[in-house]
Amino acid sequence: MLNWSEMSIQEILALAIADEEEARDYYRHAAGLAGNMHTRRVLMGLAEMEQGHAETLRKELEELSVQRDLEAGMAD
């Protein structure tokens, strides 16, 4: 069980990215199994949304890393 109060924002974002990627893969897999073209398109659209969420979270994580590095540089 996760202890959220002891996790850093970086750890939380990393978990969120993994969750988004898992959801993306789930939708892609389901799309591959779908027999109906409309259903396949909807599922692939959902997969793309999850990929977008993962990318947004990755950018946030990167920005936090840059900010942390800048703050560390200011302390020198």
Steps between C-alpha positions, in 0.01 A plus 500: 500500500627843410568752771414818312616727781856368467517524121662785311315676221749341261407152622130577475539630146705194401220274626241708318699472175516123539123489560431708189727277291328189634160646408634590153620144448168362623304707248740410218465133581122525515499685166695216346234256616201711397308370204315825438686785326315768701592328828861468384515873420351595838748277684795637302380852579497413869851353466617828344345696786684285755825552307437875514446482874828309542684761292351784703608333822848434358535871417392592853755258642769648278408854607525397865843353433617819327361712785673279757829532310462879480428522871801281577717723282383808687606341827860466382 
